[in-house]
Amino acid sequence: MYLDLEFIKNVLGQLPVNIFFKDKNLRYLFSSHYDDNLSGSNNKDSSILGKTDEQLRKNSLNAKISHDTDMSVIKTQKGTSYIIEEELNGQKSIFEIIKNPVFNKKNQFIGIVGIVIDITERVNDKHNLNVYSQIDALTGLYSKNGFLSQMYKKLAQYRSHNISSVLIALSYLGNDNKDIDYSSFMFFSNALRFPVIENKISARISSNVFTVLLINSKNDSPEKTVAKFISDLKNSITRYTEGLSGYTMPEIAAEWTVLAENNGGEGERALNELEERLSKTISGVKNSFNSYKNVLYDLRSEIYDHPENDWNITEIAKKIGVSKSHFYRMYKKIHITSCTDDIIDARLKKACRLLIETDLRVSDISLRCGYKRESFFMRQFRSKIGMTAVQYRNKYK
């Protein structure tokens, strides 16, 4: 029996999932279903073939998520999965999307194959959810029970190798806009799934509180391990929010501790204590810094929008009306990182973009990014990025 393309499309079209294929330029070549979340869903094949998600999806946030996860598959040559929410016919639906790279017989990358699964009923049907489930139905991360179970195994493994571990409880400072807040929740939970960190365990342990167990590298302090993880998490979330009109990424609140004994009992007690500390931290930020919160959010946005400005901490604190030391404490409490580190990060991000997108000389780029001396820019670039500006341009341009 010869199986032609129309026969295969007919068979796949009867499955309760959408199977699709995109070429290496992220254009659809095949889709077994045309859902309402794609414009032109009721038209013929020609309405979707040869087009990208940016051209087709009604929801710009989900279009960007789709594009960024496609780029992740291309870059890593590994599969990925994530969850999105779409509004279909006036009702919210939740989908899990799984993507994998496709290679030809010569092992050359030729595209992406994916499957879209409607998990709305599974998520909403709380009567069928087992409260002792190991997996959180909404995010795909471990539940609290699942996390504790996995943590016991990891701690036993770490103990046998005399390795200490770091336990982090974290959340985000929510937005009053419920739609934006839900998007923040999905960005946050998906970002916890994407970073490829060996031996990391992530979980959603309550409404908007998450926890992560990390190995503490022998070469790094616990503080550095936590700072690096949060920086990676922020970068993952930023990938989705950059360039999105009207959306501001929420700030992250975190508490952490080192599990020196590496035993399950200590781990569970530590997790409960971290939840309490995190709750107090969030309340403290909302209450103590409420009058400054919007100012500090706007300040950070301004820093990243215009890193080339002459940012002087003393002058910033004076303008806000607080002491320099109090400004430092407020900024770091709300943003997890220091204002100085944000200024450096914003300037180097702009420098990287200009190195790739323009042919400007390095000296001109350093000036456009707020550096008065090219030599200082070059030292800082190499220290933070791990290579010279010229090497970066040659590698990524």
C-alpha positions as CSV (number, residue, x, y, z in Angstrom):
1,M,0.0,0.0,0.0
2,Y,1.4,3.4,-1.0
3,L,1.0,6.1,1.6
4,D,0.8,9.4,-0.2
5,L,1.0,12.8,1.6
6,E,-2.8,13.4,1.4
7,F,-3.4,10.0,3.1
8,I,-0.9,10.8,5.9
9,K,-2.4,14.3,6.4
10,N,-5.9,12.7,6.6
11,V,-4.8,10.2,9.2
12,L,-2.9,12.7,11.3
13,G,-5.8,15.1,11.1
14,Q,-7.9,12.6,13.0
15,L,-5.6,12.7,16.0
16,P,-6.6,14.9,19.0
17,V,-3.3,16.8,18.7
18,N,-1.7,19.1,16.1
19,I,1.5,17.9,14.4
20,F,3.5,20.4,12.5
21,F,6.8,20.8,10.6
22,K,8.8,23.9,10.0
23,D,11.8,24.4,7.7
24,K,15.1,25.8,9.0
25,N,13.8,29.3,8.3
26,L,10.9,28.6,10.7
27,R,8.3,28.6,8.0
28,Y,5.4,26.1,8.2
29,L,5.6,23.3,5.6
30,F,3.0,21.1,7.3
31,S,0.3,21.2,10.0
32,S,-2.3,18.6,10.7
33,H,-4.7,21.0,12.3
34,Y,-5.2,24.8,11.8
35,D,-6.2,26.1,15.2
36,D,-8.0,29.3,15.9
37,N,-4.9,30.8,17.5
38,L,-3.5,31.1,14.0
39,S,-5.0,33.7,11.8
40,G,-6.5,32.2,8.7
41,S,-7.1,29.0,10.5
42,N,-10.2,28.2,8.4
43,N,-8.5,28.7,5.1
44,K,-6.7,26.2,2.9
45,D,-3.2,25.0,3.3
46,S,-1.8,28.0,1.3
47,S,-2.8,30.3,4.1
48,I,-0.3,28.8,6.5
49,L,2.4,27.2,4.3
50,G,5.5,29.3,3.9
51,K,4.6,31.6,6.8
52,T,6.1,32.0,10.3
53,D,4.5,32.3,13.7
54,E,5.1,36.0,13.7
55,Q,3.0,36.3,10.6
56,L,0.3,33.9,11.7
57,R,-0.3,34.1,15.5
58,K,-2.8,36.5,16.8
59,N,-1.2,36.6,20.2
60,S,2.2,38.5,19.9
61,L,3.5,37.2,23.2
62,N,3.0,33.6,22.1
63,A,4.4,34.3,18.7
64,K,7.6,35.5,20.3
65,I,7.8,32.5,22.7
66,S,7.4,30.2,19.6
67,H,10.2,32.0,17.8
68,D,12.5,32.0,20.7
69,T,12.0,28.3,21.5
70,D,12.6,27.5,17.8
71,M,15.8,29.4,17.9
72,S,16.8,27.5,21.1
73,V,16.2,24.2,19.2
74,I,18.3,25.4,16.3
75,K,21.1,26.6,18.6
76,T,21.3,23.6,20.9
77,Q,20.2,21.0,18.4
78,K,18.0,19.6,21.2
79,G,14.3,19.3,21.8
80,T,12.3,21.5,24.2
81,S,8.8,21.9,25.6
82,Y,6.8,24.7,27.1
83,I,3.2,25.7,28.0
84,I,1.2,28.7,26.6
85,E,-2.3,30.0,27.1
86,E,-4.5,31.1,24.2
87,E,-7.9,32.7,24.0
88,L,-10.0,30.7,21.6
89,N,-13.6,31.7,20.8
90,G,-13.7,33.8,24.0
91,Q,-12.4,31.0,26.2
92,K,-8.9,30.5,27.6
93,S,-7.2,27.3,26.6
94,I,-3.9,25.9,27.7
95,F,-1.5,24.0,25.4
96,E,1.7,22.1,25.9
97,I,4.0,22.3,22.9
98,I,6.9,19.9,22.3
99,K,9.5,20.6,19.7
100,N,12.5,18.5,18.3
101,P,15.1,19.1,15.6
102,V,14.9,17.1,12.4
103,F,18.0,15.9,10.5
104,N,18.5,14.4,7.0
105,K,20.5,11.3,6.3
106,K,23.7,13.4,6.2
107,N,22.9,14.5,9.8
108,Q,22.3,18.0,8.6
109,F,19.6,20.1,10.4
110,I,16.6,20.7,8.1
111,G,13.8,21.8,10.4
112,I,11.7,21.4,13.4
113,V,8.9,18.9,14.1
114,G,6.4,19.6,16.9
115,I,3.3,18.6,18.6
116,V,0.6,20.8,20.2
117,I,-1.5,19.1,23.0
118,D,-4.6,20.7,24.5
119,I,-4.2,20.2,28.2
120,T,-7.0,22.6,29.3
121,E,-9.2,19.8,30.6
122,R,-6.4,18.1,32.4
123,V,-5.4,21.4,34.2
124,N,-9.0,22.5,34.9
125,D,-10.4,19.2,36.1
126,K,-9.3,19.5,39.7
127,H,-11.4,16.6,40.8
128,N,-9.2,14.2,38.8
129,L,-5.9,15.7,40.1
130,N,-4.2,13.7,42.7
131,V,-3.0,16.0,45.5
132,Y,0.0,13.8,45.9
133,S,1.0,14.1,42.3
134,Q,4.7,14.4,41.6
135,I,4.2,16.9,38.7
136,D,2.5,20.3,38.8
137,A,-0.2,20.1,36.1
138,L,0.0,23.7,35.1
139,T,3.7,24.2,34.6
140,G,5.1,20.7,34.1
141,L,7.6,21.3,36.9
142,Y,7.7,19.1,40.0
143,S,5.0,19.7,42.6
144,K,6.1,20.2,46.2
145,N,5.7,16.5,46.9
146,G,7.6,15.6,43.7
147,F,10.4,18.0,44.6
148,L,10.8,16.6,48.1
149,S,11.0,13.1,46.7
150,Q,13.6,14.0,44.1
151,M,15.5,16.1,46.6
152,Y,16.0,13.2,49.0
153,K,17.6,11.2,46.1
154,K,19.9,14.0,45.1
155,L,20.9,14.8,48.7
156,A,21.9,11.2,49.2
157,Q,23.9,11.3,46.0
158,Y,25.6,14.6,47.1
159,R,26.4,13.2,50.5
160,S,28.2,10.2,49.1
161,H,30.4,12.6,47.1
162,N,30.8,15.1,49.9
163,I,29.2,17.8,47.8
164,S,27.1,20.6,49.3
165,S,24.0,22.0,47.7
166,V,22.1,25.3,47.6
167,L,18.3,25.5,48.0
168,I,16.5,28.5,46.6
169,A,12.9,29.7,47.0
170,L,11.9,32.4,44.6
171,S,8.9,34.3,43.2
172,Y,8.1,37.4,41.3
173,L,6.5,40.6,42.5
174,G,3.1,40.4,40.7
175,N,1.4,43.0,38.5
176,D,-2.1,44.3,39.3
177,N,-3.1,43.5,35.7
178,K,-4.3,39.9,35.8
179,D,-3.6,39.2,32.2
180,I,-0.1,40.5,32.4
181,D,0.3,38.7,35.7
182,Y,-0.6,35.4,34.2
183,S,1.8,36.0,31.3
184,S,4.5,36.7,33.9
185,F,3.7,33.5,35.7
186,M,4.0,31.5,32.4
187,F,7.2,33.3,31.4
188,F,8.7,32.6,34.9
189,S,7.7,28.9,35.0
190,N,8.8,28.2,31.4
191,A,12.2,30.0,32.0
192,L,12.8,27.6,35.0
193,R,12.4,24.7,32.6
194,F,14.6,25.9,29.8
195,P,18.1,26.7,31.4
196,V,20.2,23.6,30.9
197,I,21.9,23.3,34.3
198,E,23.2,19.9,35.3
199,N,21.6,18.3,38.3
200,K,19.1,21.2,38.8
201,I,15.7,20.3,40.2
202,S,12.9,22.9,39.8
203,A,9.4,22.9,41.3
204,R,6.3,25.0,41.8
205,I,5.5,24.6,45.5
206,S,2.5,27.0,45.8
207,S,0.5,29.6,43.8
208,N,3.5,31.7,42.6
209,V,6.4,30.3,44.7
210,F,9.0,28.2,43.1
211,T,12.1,26.3,44.4
212,V,15.3,25.1,42.9
213,L,18.0,22.8,44.2
214,L,21.5,23.4,42.8
215,I,24.9,21.8,43.3
216,N,27.3,24.3,44.9
217,S,30.5,24.2,42.8
218,K,33.7,23.7,44.8
219,N,35.2,26.6,42.8
220,D,32.4,29.1,43.6
221,S,30.9,30.5,46.8
222,P,27.2,29.8,47.5
223,E,26.5,33.5,46.8
224,K,28.1,33.3,43.4
225,T,26.1,30.1,42.6
226,V,22.9,31.8,43.5
227,A,23.7,35.0,41.7
228,K,24.7,33.2,38.5
229,F,21.4,31.1,38.5
230,I,19.2,34.2,39.0
231,S,21.1,36.0,36.3
232,D,20.6,33.1,33.9
233,L,16.9,33.0,34.9
234,K,16.5,36.7,34.2
235,N,18.2,36.4,30.8
236,S,15.8,33.6,29.9
237,I,12.7,35.7,30.9
238,T,14.2,38.7,29.1
239,R,14.3,36.8,25.8
240,Y,10.5,36.6,25.8
241,T,9.8,40.2,27.0
242,E,12.3,42.2,24.9
243,G,10.5,44.3,22.3
244,L,7.0,43.5,23.6
245,S,5.0,46.6,23.7
246,G,3.3,47.3,27.0
247,Y,4.9,44.5,28.9
248,T,7.3,44.9,31.8
249,M,9.1,41.9,33.3
250,P,8.3,41.5,37.0
251,E,11.0,41.6,39.5
252,I,12.3,38.5,41.2
253,A,12.4,37.9,45.0
254,A,14.6,35.1,46.3
255,E,15.8,33.5,49.5
256,W,18.4,30.8,49.7
257,T,20.3,28.6,52.1
258,V,23.2,26.0,51.9
259,L,22.3,22.4,52.8
260,A,25.4,21.5,54.6
261,E,24.2,18.1,56.0
262,N,22.6,17.0,52.8
263,N,19.8,14.9,54.4
264,G,16.1,14.8,53.5
265,G,14.9,16.0,56.9
266,E,17.1,19.1,56.8
267,G,16.0,19.8,53.3
268,E,12.3,19.7,54.1
269,R,12.8,21.9,57.1
270,A,15.0,24.3,55.2
271,L,12.4,24.5,52.4
272,N,9.6,25.4,54.8
273,E,11.8,28.1,56.5
274,L,12.6,29.5,53.1
275,E,8.9,29.8,52.2
276,E,8.4,31.8,55.3
277,R,11.4,34.0,54.7
278,L,10.3,34.6,51.1
279,S,6.8,35.5,52.2
280,K,8.3,38.1,54.7
281,T,10.6,39.4,52.0
282,I,7.8,40.0,49.5
283,S,5.7,41.6,52.2
284,G,8.6,43.8,53.3
285,V,9.3,44.9,49.8
286,K,5.7,45.8,49.2
287,N,5.2,47.6,52.5
288,S,8.6,49.2,53.2
289,F,9.5,50.2,49.6
290,N,6.0,50.7,48.3
291,S,6.5,54.4,47.8
292,Y,9.7,53.8,45.9
293,K,8.8,50.7,44.0
294,N,7.5,52.3,40.8
295,V,10.4,54.8,40.9
296,L,13.0,52.0,41.1
297,Y,11.2,50.0,38.4
298,D,11.2,53.0,36.1
299,L,14.8,53.7,36.9
300,R,15.8,50.2,35.9
301,S,13.9,50.4,32.7
302,E,15.6,53.8,31.9
303,I,19.0,52.2,32.6
304,Y,18.4,49.5,30.1
305,D,16.8,51.8,27.6
306,H,19.6,54.4,27.8
307,P,22.8,52.7,29.2
308,E,24.9,55.4,27.5
309,N,23.7,58.0,30.0
310,D,26.1,59.2,32.8
311,W,24.6,57.1,35.6
312,N,25.9,58.4,38.9
313,I,24.7,56.6,42.0
314,T,25.1,59.5,44.3
315,E,23.1,61.8,42.1
316,I,20.4,59.1,41.5
317,A,20.0,58.6,45.3
318,K,19.9,62.4,45.8
319,K,17.2,62.8,43.1
320,I,15.1,60.1,44.7
321,G,15.5,61.6,48.1
322,V,17.3,58.8,50.0
323,S,20.8,58.3,51.3
324,K,23.2,56.4,49.0
325,S,23.4,53.4,51.3
326,H,19.6,53.2,51.6
327,F,19.3,53.4,47.8
328,Y,21.8,50.5,47.4
329,R,19.7,48.4,49.9
330,M,16.4,49.2,48.3
331,Y,17.6,48.6,44.7
332,K,19.2,45.3,45.5
333,K,16.2,44.1,47.7
334,I,13.8,44.7,44.8
335,H,16.0,43.8,41.8
336,I,18.2,41.1,43.5
337,T,21.2,42.7,41.8
338,S,22.9,46.0,42.4
339,C,22.3,49.2,40.4
340,T,26.0,49.3,39.4
341,D,25.8,45.7,38.0
342,D,22.7,46.6,36.1
343,I,24.4,49.6,34.5
344,I,27.4,47.4,33.5
345,D,25.0,44.7,32.2
346,A,22.9,47.2,30.2
347,R,26.0,48.8,28.6
348,L,27.6,45.5,27.6
349,K,24.3,44.2,26.2
350,K,24.1,47.3,24.0
351,A,27.7,46.9,23.0
352,C,27.1,43.2,22.0
353,R,24.2,44.3,19.8
354,L,26.1,47.1,18.1
355,L,29.1,44.7,17.5
356,I,26.7,42.3,15.7
357,E,24.4,44.7,13.9
358,T,26.8,47.5,12.8
359,D,30.3,48.1,11.4
360,L,31.1,50.8,13.9
361,R,34.6,50.9,15.3
362,V,35.1,49.5,18.8
363,S,36.1,53.0,20.0
364,D,32.8,54.4,18.7
365,I,30.8,51.6,20.3
366,S,32.4,52.2,23.7
367,L,31.3,55.9,23.5
368,R,27.8,55.0,22.5
369,C,27.5,52.7,25.4
370,G,28.5,55.3,28.0
371,Y,32.3,54.5,28.4
372,K,34.5,57.6,28.5
373,R,37.7,55.5,28.0
374,E,38.0,52.8,25.4
375,S,40.6,50.9,27.4
376,F,38.3,50.6,30.4
377,F,35.5,49.3,28.1
378,M,37.8,46.7,26.6
379,R,38.9,45.4,30.0
380,Q,35.3,45.2,31.3
381,F,34.0,43.6,28.1
382,R,36.7,40.9,28.2
383,S,36.2,40.3,32.0
384,K,32.4,40.0,31.7
385,I,31.9,38.4,28.2
386,G,35.0,36.2,28.3
387,M,36.5,37.5,25.0
388,T,37.5,40.7,23.3
389,A,35.0,42.9,21.5
390,V,36.7,42.0,18.2
391,Q,36.6,38.3,18.9
392,Y,32.9,38.6,19.8
393,R,32.1,40.4,16.5
394,N,34.1,37.8,14.5
395,K,32.3,35.0,16.2
396,Y,28.7,36.2,16.1
397,K,28.4,38.7,13.2
